[in-house]
Amino acid sequence: MVGENRSSGRVGPKPAARRGGATRRKGPKRGAAAPKQGVEGRIRAWIDDPASPWGLMERPVPVLDAASFAFSISGVAIPAGRYEPGTADFRHWNAADSLRRTADLWAPLLARHQIHRWQPGATLPVSLDAGSDLNASYDRTQLAFFHAGRGKAAVYSGESPDIVCHETGHACLDALRPDLWDAPFIETAAFHESFGDITAMLAALGLPQVREQVLGALVANKASPLSRIAEQLGAAVRQAKPEMVETDCLRNAANRWKYVAPESLPANAPAKELSAEPHAFSRVFTGAFHELLSRMLRDTVASPSADDLAAVAADAGRLLIDAVASAPVQPDFFAQVGTRMIDADSAAFSGRYGGVIEDVFVGRRILTAQAPRGRPDTAAGKRAQALRMVAVATGGEMQTLEIDAAPYGLSSAGILVDVPRSGGAMAVPMGQRTLSVADSTAALERSADCFIGVLFENQRIELPSRTRVLGMAATTRGAGRRATHALSRTDGHLRLSRLRFDGAG
């Protein structure tokens, strides 16, 4: 969990220049021992993103082959050492530090839910340079990071702790909730992206020097290097598509986005607008979590210190994991997690944060303002758990829905997706009426259809070979690495399945 670690290292010398035109000394050749500089058993790593102002730190050598949640970085073994930024050797140990910090952040909390290993197995393979792309991905076989550009101007996504922690967050969430992988809803996909960004923030808050630097900004819920996710990659994307990323990073957690039904949003839009594209829509929940950290800190502690921030970050991480562990897979997944965070707070902290959680999620419109207020262990709190429900899972039982393929230019009988089976009549927003099973199934179909439409419009679906297509679907042929999903033939139908989560959107 996030907590104090006095041995985590000191801030090292700041590099003379940032990547992107930076002049760097050459490090030792791959596989060669690092130059001795009077500190044994230490490495150098970025505190935050390479484009963050926080610079370098020294860290203990991370143990990648731990008993649980182990990693294996592909390539030649590199001795641990204090390497120069801009070298492959530095990137290796810098990434190793981010990988280990992320796994150590979530491992104790996942263990409480009997999770001790990755979806791919005991060891998660990692490729730090899988090819040319401004991206990174997790595909249930490995974490893959890429590079773009050449020479001194090259950008390596695996050099950013923000990106490494984000992608490892996907793998951690997949270990806890593998049923989210193929869930055909915008909010489940967007939550996965939000969890990655939240992971990057909480992993950074595990460092004492970060807590000292960010305390004032976080108490005020203001932007800081902590809230700015992937500054360097954002700058690289901005050169080609300036409207598609934030002005100073890829995504900023210190935002004011409020929930809007994703079905009512465009499939994509400039970063200054909200869209249903999962990376863009994830900012709603990420912004709520950043605000929640701020409110938990300033509303429950008289004069917050860096140590108080460590405790609050640990509590927020626990509440999030416990909520996600029990939240049913539904189109309104943000609300499902929000209500269960209130439940988790009641169980773990006797309702210490319940009012704050409620205020933040209602303020962000993830939960409705008309909901009865109160802790979940009260009658009013139990009624509040019915907020925005459109279906109820029944012990993991699934049903297959068939989505009309014609609007996407496909000639097959339909697109098949699996969703939780409805369990009977259920509550809907504000509890004003009751949905029948047929109504709830129709709501699931609408949500799945919207999700498929967003994937097609963003060229995220790979089609089977020799598939007859018209219109929109034709643009996705050859989507390649941009594809997050694929359609495969099944008895005259096409079944949708996920290929990967990627980082850039």
C-alpha positions in Angstrom: 0.0 0.0 0.0 1.0 3.6 -0.2 2.9 4.5 2.9 6.1 5.9 4.4 9.4 4.5 3.0 12.3 6.4 4.4 14.7 4.2 2.5 13.2 5.1 -0.9 16.0 7.4 -1.8 17.0 11.0 -2.1 16.6 13.4 -5.0 19.6 13.1 -7.1 21.3 15.6 -9.4 18.9 17.2 -11.9 19.7 16.5 -15.5 21.0 19.5 -17.5 18.2 19.3 -20.0 14.9 17.6 -20.7 14.4 15.0 -23.4 13.5 16.4 -26.8 16.7 18.1 -27.9 18.5 17.3 -24.7 22.2 16.8 -24.7 23.2 13.7 -22.6 26.4 12.0 -21.9 26.7 8.5 -23.2 26.2 5.7 -20.6 28.0 2.4 -20.5 27.4 -0.1 -23.3 24.5 -2.5 -22.8 25.5 -5.2 -20.3 28.5 -3.3 -19.0 28.7 -2.5 -15.3 27.7 1.0 -14.3 30.5 3.4 -13.2 30.9 3.3 -9.4 29.9 6.5 -7.7 30.2 5.7 -4.1 26.7 4.3 -3.5 26.3 0.6 -3.6 23.1 -1.2 -4.3 21.4 1.8 -5.7 19.9 2.9 -9.0 18.8 6.2 -10.6 15.3 6.8 -11.7 12.9 9.6 -12.6 10.8 10.7 -9.7 7.9 11.4 -12.1 7.7 11.7 -15.9 10.9 12.7 -17.7 9.3 16.0 -18.6 8.3 16.7 -15.0 10.3 19.3 -13.0 11.0 16.9 -10.2 14.1 15.3 -11.7 16.0 12.2 -10.6 16.2 10.2 -7.4 18.3 7.3 -6.1 16.5 4.1 -5.2 17.3 0.7 -3.8 17.7 -1.9 -6.5 14.2 -3.3 -7.2 13.5 -7.0 -7.0 11.7 -8.0 -10.1 11.4 -11.8 -9.4 9.4 -11.4 -6.1 7.4 -14.2 -4.8 4.2 -12.7 -6.0 3.6 -10.3 -8.9 7.0 -10.9 -10.5 8.3 -9.3 -13.7 10.7 -10.3 -16.4 12.1 -7.6 -18.6 13.1 -8.9 -22.1 16.6 -8.5 -23.4 20.1 -8.8 -22.2 20.6 -8.8 -18.4 21.9 -5.4 -17.2 23.8 -5.0 -13.9 22.2 -2.7 -11.4 23.8 0.7 -11.3 23.4 4.5 -11.4 23.2 5.0 -15.2 22.7 8.2 -17.2 19.3 9.1 -18.5 19.0 8.6 -22.2 20.6 5.2 -22.2 19.0 1.8 -22.5 20.6 0.7 -19.2 19.0 3.7 -17.4 15.6 2.9 -19.0 15.8 -0.7 -17.8 16.3 0.1 -14.1 14.1 3.2 -14.2 11.3 1.0 -15.5 12.1 -1.8 -13.1 11.7 0.7 -10.2 8.3 1.8 -11.5 7.1 -1.8 -12.1 8.1 -2.8 -8.6 6.6 0.2 -6.9 3.3 -0.4 -8.6 3.1 -4.1 -7.8 4.1 -3.3 -4.2 1.4 -0.6 -4.0 -1.5 -3.0 -4.9 -0.2 -6.4 -3.9 -1.2 -6.2 -0.2 -4.6 -5.0 -1.1 -5.1 -7.6 -3.8 -4.0 -10.3 -1.3 -6.9 -9.4 0.9 -9.1 -10.6 -2.0 -7.0 -13.7 -2.5 -5.2 -12.4 -5.6 -1.5 -13.2 -5.7 -0.6 -13.4 -9.4 -1.1 -11.8 -12.8 -3.6 -13.0 -15.3 -0.8 -14.3 -17.6 0.7 -16.2 -14.6 3.2 -15.7 -11.8 5.5 -13.6 -13.9 4.5 -10.7 -16.2 6.8 -10.2 -19.2 7.8 -6.7 -20.1 9.1 -5.3 -23.4 10.7 -1.9 -23.0 11.0 -1.3 -26.7 8.5 -3.2 -28.7 8.7 -1.0 -31.8 7.9 2.4 -33.2 4.8 4.0 -31.8 3.7 6.8 -29.4 2.0 4.3 -27.1 2.2 1.5 -24.6 -0.1 -1.4 -24.0 -1.1 -4.4 -21.8 -2.5 -7.4 -23.8 -2.6 -10.2 -21.2 0.7 -11.6 -22.5 3.0 -8.7 -21.7 3.4 -5.0 -20.9 4.7 -3.4 -24.1 6.3 0.0 -24.4 7.4 1.7 -27.6 9.5 4.5 -28.9 9.0 7.3 -31.5 11.7 9.4 -33.2 15.4 8.8 -33.4 18.5 9.8 -31.6 18.4 12.4 -28.9 14.9 13.4 -29.8 13.5 9.9 -29.4 10.7 9.4 -26.9 10.5 6.0 -25.1 7.1 5.4 -23.4 8.8 3.0 -21.0 11.0 5.7 -19.6 8.0 7.5 -18.0 7.0 6.3 -14.5 3.6 7.6 -15.3 3.2 5.4 -18.3 4.8 2.3 -16.7 2.7 2.6 -13.6 -0.5 3.2 -15.7 0.0 0.1 -17.8 1.0 -2.0 -14.8 -2.3 -0.7 -13.2 -4.2 -2.3 -16.1 -2.5 -5.6 -15.3 -3.3 -5.3 -11.5 -6.9 -4.5 -12.2 -7.1 -7.4 -14.7 -5.8 -9.7 -11.9 -8.5 -8.6 -9.6 -11.4 -8.3 -12.1 -10.8 -10.3 -15.2 -14.5 -10.0 -16.1 -13.9 -6.4 -16.9 -11.7 -7.4 -19.9 -14.5 -8.1 -22.4 -17.2 -6.0 -20.8 -18.8 -4.2 -23.7 -19.6 -0.9 -21.9 -17.9 2.5 -22.1 -17.7 3.0 -18.4 -16.0 -0.3 -17.7 -13.3 0.5 -20.4 -13.0 4.1 -19.1 -12.7 2.9 -15.5 -9.7 0.6 -16.6 -8.0 3.7 -18.0 -8.9 5.8 -14.9 -7.5 3.0 -12.7 -4.2 3.2 -14.6 -4.0 7.0 -14.1 -4.9 6.6 -10.4 -2.2 3.9 -10.1 0.4 6.4 -11.4 -0.7 9.0 -8.8 -0.8 6.6 -5.9 2.6 5.0 -6.8 4.1 8.5 -6.9 2.6 9.3 -3.5 4.5 6.3 -2.2 7.6 8.5 -2.5 8.3 10.9 0.5 9.8 13.5 -1.8 6.6 13.6 -3.9 4.4 14.0 -0.9 6.4 16.9 0.3 6.3 18.6 -3.1 2.7 18.1 -3.8 1.0 18.5 -0.4 -0.1 22.1 -0.9 -1.4 21.6 -4.4 -3.3 18.5 -3.5 -5.0 20.1 -0.4 -6.2 22.8 -2.8 -7.2 20.3 -5.5 -4.9 22.1 -8.0 -2.9 20.8 -10.9 0.7 19.7 -10.2 3.2 17.3 -11.6 1.3 14.6 -9.7 -2.0 15.3 -11.5 -0.3 15.7 -14.9 -0.1 12.2 -16.4 2.6 11.6 -19.1 3.9 15.1 -19.8 6.5 13.9 -22.2 4.3 11.6 -24.3 1.6 14.3 -24.3 4.1 16.8 -25.8 5.1 14.3 -28.5 1.4 13.6 -29.4 0.7 17.3 -29.4 3.2 17.9 -32.2 1.1 15.8 -34.6 -2.4 16.3 -33.1 -2.3 19.3 -30.7 -6.1 19.2 -30.2 -6.2 15.6 -28.9 -4.2 16.0 -25.7 -4.1 18.4 -22.7 -2.0 21.5 -23.1 0.7 20.3 -20.7 0.3 16.5 -20.5 -1.6 13.5 -21.8 -4.4 13.8 -19.2 -4.7 15.9 -16.1 -6.4 14.5 -13.0 -7.0 17.9 -11.6 -10.0 18.6 -13.7 -13.7 19.7 -13.4 -15.3 17.1 -15.7 -18.7 15.9 -14.5 -20.6 12.8 -15.5 -22.7 12.8 -18.6 -24.3 9.7 -20.0 -21.7 8.4 -22.5 -24.4 7.5 -25.0 -25.1 11.2 -25.3 -21.5 12.2 -26.2 -19.6 12.1 -29.5 -17.4 9.2 -30.1 -14.3 11.4 -30.1 -13.6 15.1 -29.6 -10.7 17.5 -28.9 -9.3 17.2 -25.4 -11.0 20.4 -24.3 -14.3 18.6 -24.7 -15.7 15.4 -23.2 -16.3 12.4 -25.4 -17.3 8.7 -25.1 -13.8 7.6 -26.1 -12.7 5.6 -23.0 -9.4 7.5 -22.4 -11.3 10.8 -22.6 -14.3 9.7 -20.6 -11.9 8.2 -17.9 -11.1 11.8 -16.9 -14.5 12.0 -15.1 -13.6 9.3 -12.6 -10.0 10.3 -12.3 -10.9 13.9 -11.6 -13.3 12.7 -8.9 -10.6 10.5 -7.3 -8.1 13.4 -7.3 -10.7 15.6 -5.7 -11.5 12.8 -3.3 -7.9 12.7 -2.2 -8.0 16.4 -1.6 -11.2 16.3 0.4 -10.2 13.3 2.4 -7.0 15.1 3.4 -8.3 18.6 4.2 -11.7 17.6 5.6 -10.5 15.0 8.1 -7.1 16.5 9.2 -6.8 19.9 10.8 -3.3 20.8 9.5 -2.4 18.1 6.9 1.3 17.0 6.7 3.1 14.8 4.2 2.7 11.9 6.7 -1.1 12.5 6.8 -1.1 12.4 3.0 0.6 9.0 3.0 -2.1 7.7 5.3 -5.0 9.2 3.3 -3.5 7.9 0.0 -3.3 4.4 1.6 -6.9 4.6 2.8 -8.1 5.8 -0.6 -6.3 3.0 -2.4 -7.9 0.4 0.0 -11.4 1.8 -0.5 -11.0 1.8 -4.2 -9.8 -1.8 -4.4 -12.5 -3.0 -2.0 -15.2 -1.2 -4.0 -13.9 -2.6 -7.4 -13.8 -6.1 -6.0 -17.5 -6.1 -5.3 -18.9 -3.8 -8.0 -21.1 -5.6 -10.6 -20.3 -5.2 -14.2 -22.9 -2.8 -15.4 -23.1 0.1 -17.9 -23.1 2.5 -15.0 -19.9 1.1 -13.5 -18.7 4.5 -12.2 -21.7 4.7 -9.9 -21.3 1.0 -8.9 -17.8 1.8 -7.7 -18.8 5.0 -6.0 -21.6 3.5 -3.9 -19.3 0.6 -2.9 -16.6 2.9 -1.9 -19.1 4.3 0.7 -19.8 0.7 1.7 -16.1 -0.1 2.0 -15.6 3.0 4.1 -18.3 2.0 6.5 -16.7 -1.4 6.9 -13.1 -0.4 7.1 -13.2 3.1 8.7 -16.6 3.3 10.4 -17.8 5.8 7.9 -15.0 8.3 8.5 -14.9 9.3 4.8 -18.4 8.4 3.8 -19.8 12.0 3.7 -16.8 13.2 1.7 -17.1 10.3 -0.8 -20.8 11.1 -1.2 -20.2 14.8 -1.7 -17.5 14.3 -4.3 -19.4 11.7 -6.4 -22.7 13.7 -6.2 -20.8 16.8 -7.1 -19.4 15.0 -10.1 -22.9 13.7 -11.0 -21.6 10.1 -10.8 -24.2 9.7 -8.1 -27.5 11.6 -8.2 -28.1 14.6 -6.0 -31.7 13.3 -5.4 -30.3 10.2 -3.6 -31.1 9.8 0.1 -28.0 10.7 2.1 -26.5 8.7 4.8 -24.0 5.9 5.5 -24.6 2.5 3.8 -25.3 0.8 7.1 -28.4 3.0 7.5 -31.7 2.6 5.8 -31.1 5.8 3.8 -27.7 4.6 2.8 -29.0 1.3 1.6 -31.6 3.0 -0.6 -28.8 5.1 -2.0 -27.1 2.0 -3.4 -30.0 1.7 -5.9 -28.7 4.8 -7.7 -28.6 4.6 -11.5 -28.9 0.8 -11.6 -30.0 -0.6 -14.9 -29.3 -4.3 -14.2 -28.3 -6.6 -11.4 -25.7 -9.3 -11.7 -26.7 -12.8 -10.4 -23.6 -14.6 -9.2 -21.6 -14.0 -12.4 -24.2 -15.6 -14.7 -23.8 -14.3 -18.2 -26.0 -13.9 -21.2 -25.1 -13.3 -24.8 -26.6 -10.3 -26.6 -26.7 -9.9 -30.4 -26.1 -6.4 -31.6 -27.2 -5.4 -35.1 -24.2 -5.4 -37.4 -25.8 -3.6 -40.3 -25.2 0.0 -39.1 -21.4 -0.8 -39.1 -21.4 -2.0 -42.7 -21.1 -5.7 -41.8 -23.1 -8.3 -43.6 -23.1 -10.9 -40.8 -26.1 -11.8 -38.8 -25.0 -9.8 -35.8 -22.2 -8.9 -33.3 -22.2 -11.1 -30.2 -21.2 -9.7 -26.7 -21.5 -11.3 -23.3 -23.1 -9.3 -20.4 -24.3 -10.2 -16.9 -27.8 -11.7 -16.8 -30.5 -9.5 -15.3 -32.0 -10.9 -12.1 -35.5 -9.4 -12.2 -37.1 -6.0 -11.6 -34.7 -3.4 -10.5 -34.3 0.3 -9.5 -33.4 3.1 -12.0 -32.0 6.6 -11.5 -33.6 8.4 -8.5 -35.7 5.4 -7.8 -38.7 6.8 -9.7 -39.8 3.7 -11.5 -38.9 0.0 -11.9 -37.4 -1.6 -15.0 -38.7 -5.0 -16.1 -36.2 -7.6 -17.2 -37.0 -6.9 -20.8 -36.4 -3.2 -20.3 -33.1 -3.8 -18.5 -32.0 -6.1 -21.3 -32.8 -3.4 -23.8 -30.7 -1.0 -21.8 -27.8 -3.4 -21.8 -28.1 -3.7 -25.6 -28.2 0.1 -26.0 -25.0 0.4 -23.9 -23.2 -2.3 -25.8 -24.3 -0.9 -29.2 -22.9 2.5 -28.1 -19.6 1.0 -27.1 -19.3 -0.9 -30.4 -20.1 2.3 -32.3 -17.4 4.3 -30.4 -14.9 1.5 -31.2 -15.7 1.6 -34.9 -15.6 5.4 -35.1 -12.2 5.5 -33.4 -10.8 2.7 -35.7 -10.3 0.4 -32.8 -11.7 -2.9 -34.2 -9.7 -5.4 -36.2 -11.9 -7.3 -38.7 -11.5 -10.9 -39.9 -9.9 -11.4 -43.3 -12.3 -11.5 -46.2 -15.0 -9.7 -44.3 -17.4 -7.8 -46.5 -17.7 -4.3 -45.3 -19.3 -1.0 -46.3 -19.0 2.5 -44.9 -17.6 3.0 -41.4 -16.3 -0.5 -40.9 -14.1 -0.3 -43.9 -11.9 2.3 -42.2 -10.9 -0.2 -39.5 -9.3 -2.7 -41.8 -5.6 -2.9 -41.0 -6.1 -1.0 -37.7 -3.1 -2.9 -36.5 -1.7 -1.8 -33.2 -4.4 0.9 -32.8 -7.0 -1.9 -32.5 -8.1 -2.6 -28.9 -10.7 -5.2 -30.0 -11.2 -7.8 -32.7 -14.2 -9.5 -34.4 -14.0 -13.2 -35.0 -16.5 -15.4 -36.9 -18.8 -17.7 -34.8 -21.5 -19.6 -36.6 -22.4 -16.8 -39.0 -22.0 -14.2 -36.4 -19.1 -12.0 -35.3 -18.0 -12.1 -31.7 -16.3 -9.0 -30.1 -13.3 -9.6 -27.9 -10.6 -7.4 -26.4 -7.1 -7.5 -27.7 -5.4 -5.0 -25.4 -5.6 -1.9 -23.3 -3.3 0.9 -24.6 -2.1 4.1 -22.9 -2.4 7.0 -25.3 -5.9 6.7 -26.7 
